[in-house]
């Protein structure tokens, strides 16, 4: 078995990628693959001498042996996977799981910064990956539920352990997505990879960052026309939120192709790389930034959902003008677009000038069996509004990138139209 994690989840092209690795194999090799599109192999290295180190606790950095790999200086920006294999491949200790960045062991995720002309920045929700990450605990095999921000009493978790996008076990792995069994939720491959692959197919260059980059303010947001997030971007620090708010107010745009966005608040300790859950945004409700909130939405986490999509209300809006959609047309019901978690409008906290572009009514969903939750006043909405000099767009559902990967015509048309409009600054 081989497990690993990077010391820093973002590295400059030409820089040193430091990896902490534990294995019971005497020697191992690695290869680095770019997964902003199709998994191109960009570097192979090794062999390295293997050392075994025991798992640590959830709230303390795992002090595992480390190696350093120098990245090529011309490496393209994007999302990358390190894939490990014991020497001899499948002969004894297992080969890497090819053709997908998803795995419970033998892989780790990192991001490369480099020279770029991209006007779109895609954030990978690293904090949410880690919030659900139980690392080495195999919840399917009966090892217990493991420890993460959802379990135990301390509500803390370090970034310095395996998992966090790939290479570990998500806490809710026992609850498979009936619409996509290729990977568990809370993993890079489940939502975010689909978004990056869509941009690649469209020929739209993008840069990639993580929550930690946004938290630290290590991204020059002003050079991008829009910041995008996909799938499930649930856990935010005050610092991450403040940097995004300043960017939007200064004239940037934020496009949330996700659901349950910015619901939990975190603290991050640089010295220990530890995240601590710090309640909800009750003193400054998240919908002042996102336009929507899970407090007026809900979700169905287990089993199939009634097929629910958005009924278009403002096909004349500048963000939808190139979609060819008409008012009252329902999009993506066949793709069960709304869910697995979704956000709604809270009239008490809705930002001034909020425009509802599409709406769905999941109030008839049956979640009485504990398979989900509908909040009082539950609704699902796709919205936009102006904040300062900038624009916010929010689809309000986690499953948008899956519907995009399925090729749903309405979801594809809206995504394309919104990205083009925001990059062109047509709402400025």
N, C-alpha and C positions, 0 to 999 in steps of 0.2 A: 504494500500500500504506500502511496505517495500523496502527501498533502502539503500545501504551500500557500503563502500569502506574500504580497509585496509590502516592503516597508513604507513606500509612498505609492498611492494608487494612480498618480499622474507623474509622468517623466518626460523630460524634453528629448526630442530626437537628438541623437549623439550623446546622450547622457548615460548615466549608470543606473540600471535597474537592479535594485537589491531585493533578493527573494529569500524568504525564510522557508526552509524545507525540512520536513521530517519523513523518513522512509525506513522500512525494514530491509530494503534492498542494499547490497554492498556498493552498487554503482548505478547511476542513472544518467539519462540524457534529457534534453529539453528542446522544444522548438517553439518559436513565436509566430503566431498567425494573426493577420489583420482581419477582424470581423466587423468592420464597418460596411462590408459588402459580402464577399463569398468565402472568406477563410484562407486567403493567400498566405503561404508560408514565406516569411521574410527573413528568418534566421534560425539556424540550428546550432546547438552548442553541447559540449560535454565530450567525454563522460566526466561526471563529478562523483566524488566519494560520498556514499550515503551515510547518514547518521540518523538514528532514531531518537526522537524526543517525545515525552508524554504530552497529552493534551493539557492545556491550562484551564483556568477558570474564566468565566464569561467576562469578568470585570477587570482583568489584569492582562496586559500584553503578554503574548506567548513568546517566551525567550527561546526561540528555536535557532539552530545553526543557519548561517546565511551564506549566500554566494552573490557575486556581482556580475552582471552581464552588460557589456557596453553595447548600446544600440547604434545602428547605422545613422550617420548624420543626416541622410536624406530620407529618413523614414517618414512616410506620410502621416499627417495627423489622423487620429481615429481611435476606435476601441480595439483592443488587442487581447488575445488569450495566450498564456503560456501553457503548453501541454507537456507533461512529464511522462517518461516511460523508463522502467527498469531496463537495463541492458538485456538484450535477448527478447524484447517485446513481450508477446503473449507467453513465451516459454517460461512459465513459473509464477510471475507476479502480476501479469496483466498488461495489456497494451492500452495506449490512449484511446479514448472513444472518439473516433474520427467523424468528420462531416457535420459536427455540431459543436458550438462552444459550451453546451450544457453538459455537466457531469457532477457527480457527488464527490469525486475525488480526482486527483491527478491534473487539475487545471486551476488557473487563477486569472483574474481579470485585471487589466490596467489600461490607462489612457495615455496616448502620446500627444504632446504639443509639438508643433513645428511650423515651418513656413506655410502660409495658407492665404488663399484669396476668398475663403468662404465668408458669406454674409449671414449664415445661419449657424447658431450654436445649439447643440443638443446636450442637455444635461442628463447624465445617468444618475438615478436616485440611490446613490451609495448608502445613505443613511437608512433608507427604507429596506434595501437589501439586508443590511446588517441588523436592523430591528427584528427581522424574522429569522435570522441566521442562527441555527443551533450547531453549526460547525460539524463536528465528528459524530454527533448523535444521530443514529439512523432511526427515525421515528416509525418507519415502516416495519422494521425488524423487531420492534418491541424493546428498544433500548431506553424507552422513556420519552418524555416530551422535550427534554433538553432545556437549555437555558438561553434566553434572549430577552429582549425588552418586553415580551409578552408573558414571560414566565418568571417564577420566583418572586422575591420581595424587594430586591434592590433596584430593579428597573435600570440596570446599567449594562453596557456591553462595549468591549474594546473593538476597534477596527483591526487590530493586529492579531488576527486569527484566521484560519482558512474559511472560505465561504465569502459571502458578500458579492453575489452576482453569479458565481459558479464555483465549483470545488468544495461545496459544503451542502448541508441539508437544510432546506427551509423548514421552519416550524410547522407549517401547514401542508407539508408534502403529503400527508395522509389523506388530504382532501383534494383529489385531482380535479382539474378543470375539464368538464365534460365536453367543452368546445375545442380544446387543444391539449391533448395528452402527450405532446412531444416534449414538454418540459413543465416543471412545477411553477406555480405562481411565485412571485418575489424573486425571480431569477432573470438575469440579463436576456436570456434567449426567449423569454415568454412574451415580452412586450417591446422592449427597447430595440432588440435586434431587428424586429419587423420594421420599425420606423427607419432605422439606418439603411436597411435594404431597399425600402421604398425610395428614399432620397437618392440612393445609388442608381436605381432604375430610371428615375426622373432626370438624372444627370445634374442634380443640384449638389454642389460641394458643401459639406458641413464640417465644422469642427465639433469636438466632443469634450466635455468636461464632467466633473463629478460634483456632488454636493460639497465636498471638502474644498474644492477650488473656489466655489461660490462663497462658502463660509469665510474662507481666508481672504477673499477679495483678490485672488491671484489671477483673475481673468479680466482682461480689458474689455468689458462688456460694450463700451462705446463704439468699438469697431464692428459690431454686429448689428444687422437690421432687426433681428428677432432672436429671442431665446425660447427654445421649445423644450417641453417635457412630455413624456409619453407614459401611458400605463398607470403606474401607481407611485406617486410622488408624495407620500403621506407625512414623512418626518422632516421637520425643518428646524434649524436653529434661528435665533433672533438675528444673528449676523447674516446668514444666507438671505433671509427675508428682507432685511434692511438694504442689502446691496441690490437685490432685484427691484425693490420699490424705487430706489434712487435712480436706477437705470431707466425704468419705465417713465417716471416723472420727468426725466431729462429728455425724453423723446424716443426711447426705445420701445420695443413691443415684446410682450410675453404671450406665447401661445401654449395653452395647457391642453394637450391632447391626452388627458388623463382624468382620473376620478379619485375621490377621497383625498384631494390635494391639500397639503398644508394643514392637516387635522391635528397632529400631535406636535408639541413643541419640545425641543431638545436643548441641552447644554453640551458643549464639547470641551474637553480638557486636553490641550495640546501636549502637556507633559506625559500623559498616560494614554493618549489616543482613545479616551473613553467617552462614550455617549451616555447621557443620563436623561431619562424621560422627565419632562418638566411641565406636565399638565397640558391643557389645551389653551387656545388663544382667546380666552374669555374676556380679557381686558382690551384686546385689539382683534376682534373677530377676523378670521382669515379671508372672509368674502370681501373685505375692503380692498384686498389685492386681487383675489381670484374671481370675484363676482358671484361665487357659489359656495355652498357649504354642505358637508355631509350631515350636519345637524338638521337639514331639511331634505335629505336624500335617503339613502339606505343601501341595501344590498341583499343579494341572495348568494350565499357562499357555497352551498351544497346542492348538487343535482342540477337539472336543466331549469331554465327560466321561461316564463311565457315570452314568446317572441315579441320584443318591444323595440321600436325605433323612434326617431324624432319626426314629428309633424312640422314641416317648414312653415314659419310664420312671416319671415322677412326676406323673401327671395330677392327683393330689390336692394338689399343692403350692399354696400361696396365690397364687403368681404365675400359675398356670395354671388356677385354679379356675373361671374364667368362659369357658374356651375351648370346652367341650363335647367336648374330646378324651379318648380313652381310652388306657390303658396298652397298649403294643405296636402302637398305630396309627402308621403311617409317614406323615410329612408332607413334602410338597414334593419328592418324588423326581422327579415329572414336570417340575418346574421346575429340576431339577439344582441343588438348593439348596446342596449342599456343594461349595465351590470358589468362585472360581478359586484362592483360598488359604484354608486353614482351620487352626484351632488345636485342640490336644488337651490332655488331662490328663497332666501329668507327676507320677507318684506321689511322686517325691522332693521336689517343691516345692509340692504341692497345698495350698492354704490349709486350715486347720482348719475343719471343718464344711462343706466343699464338698459341694454336692448336684448330682448329674448329673440333669438333667431330661429329656434326650434324647441319643441317641448314634447314631453312624454308623460303619461300618467300611469305609474306602476302601482297605484293604490290597491288594485285588485289582486296583486301577487299574494299567494298564500305562503306565509313564512311562520305559520303557527306551530310547525313542527320543529322550530329552532334552526331551520336551514338558512335563516337570514334575519334582517331587521328592517322595518320601515319606521322612520321617525314621524312624529305628529306633523301633519302638513306636508307629507312626503311628496316630492315632485322631482322630475329630472328635466334639465334644461341645458341648452347650448346658448351661450351669451357672449356679448362683447360690450365694452364701454371704454371711454377715454379716462385715463388717469394722468393728471398733469398734462405734459406735452405728448404722452405716449398712449399706446393702445394695449388693451388686454382682450384676449379671446380665450374662451374656455368651452370645451366640449362636454365636460361634466361626467365622463364615464371612463372606467378603466379599460374597457374592451375596444376602444377606438382603434388602436394599432392592429389588433387581431382582425377586425373587419377590414382594415386597410390591406392586410396581408391576404385576406380572402378575395380581394379584388372587388369588394362591394362598390357599385358605381357611384352611389351618392356620397359615401365616405371618401372615396378617391377624389371625386370632383370638388368636394368642400376642402379637403386638405390641400389640393393643388391650388385652388383659388385663394385660400387664406395665405399660404406661403408666398405666392406671387404678389398679392396685394401688400402684405407687410414688408416684403423685401423692396418693393417699389416705392414704399412710403406714401401710398395713395390716400391714407387716412390722416396724414400729418397736416 
